[in-house]
């Protein structure tokens, strides 16, 4: 038996044996007791040694479909990670266009491993998916051509191909509103520096053909709403007729905008009318934006009054004019409530589509308290 136990374990057993001898009177000491203790303690240490050297392993239990991906295509991904040490975390990647992209967002690079070894998150679609268990302090790159191998701060790496297209999920929900077909968003997205979950149930049209968008509460938290046209419209005038928004809480955000999902992060061809106080009660409640917003001359803030409003922007090469009118009937002589012209940084028309979303801004002082709902009566476009 001694040959099966490392030398450090022999020393521990011998010390335990001496303690056992001293703690019993010689007359009642069982001479076989030290051998029995040595046997069971050796098995215990051998098992502990084997457990401590067990390798970390990752498996996938839910794999998204294989797809070229894009910012609007997301699905759930799930699995298990065993042999994980305290402090270690999971990192997910999706492979698209020859590169690996961290998931679900570069701002949120880690996925929590639960106490039962399971993990789950959302991922943008790709042709392949990868999961890594990394040590505390490891900073995974947001994108890479080659994944790291096991070793150093990486305890395990697993890669799996996406499911075949035959197992792809059902097509997205579509609404018909104001003469256009609109795709309803699902999954996760970053909006206003906040992670938001979008539920198709939060967007619908009523018997008067008006569009409703809602922020709702479920067992996992708040869910939001977004719709987008199925085709690009390009230069022209975009008009959104919106019912009273004065009831919106400070952390709710309504955005009427264009956005190009196939563009680069530097140019999404994004033009916004945003209704929000951005989490602060004293803020003005509306703004016009030519993205990127962090350039001071690209933003104009103002106060939008209560009541039905028409928000419009006229987009032409190197120029965009934002206007807000009172009421829903807008004609040439109508005097605007607010207007501003941008001539710097205006994007060229390309692959953008019209979008409307209602989401939660999670960085302000006033957190959301209740469900919020807005109604868009009409959308109009004039080339």
Secondary structure, 3 states (H helix, E strand, C coil): CHHHCCHHHHHHHHHHHHHHHHCCCHHHCCCCHHHHHHHHHHHHHHHHHHHHCCCCEEEEEECCEECCCCCCCEEEEEEEEECCCCCCEEEEEEEECCEEEEECECCECCECCCCCCEEEEEEECECEEEEEEECCCCCCCCEECCCCCCECCEEEEEEEECECHHHCCCCCCEEEECCEEEEECCEEEEECCEEEEECHHHEEECCCCCEEEEEEEECCEEEEEEEEECCCCCCEEEEEEECCCCCCCCCEEEEEEEECCCCECCECCCEEEEECCCCCCCCCCEEEEECCCCCHHHEEEECCCCCCEEEEEEEECCEEEEEEEECCCCCCCCCCCEEEEECCCCCCCCCCEEEEEEEECCCCCCCCCCCEEEEEEEEEEEC
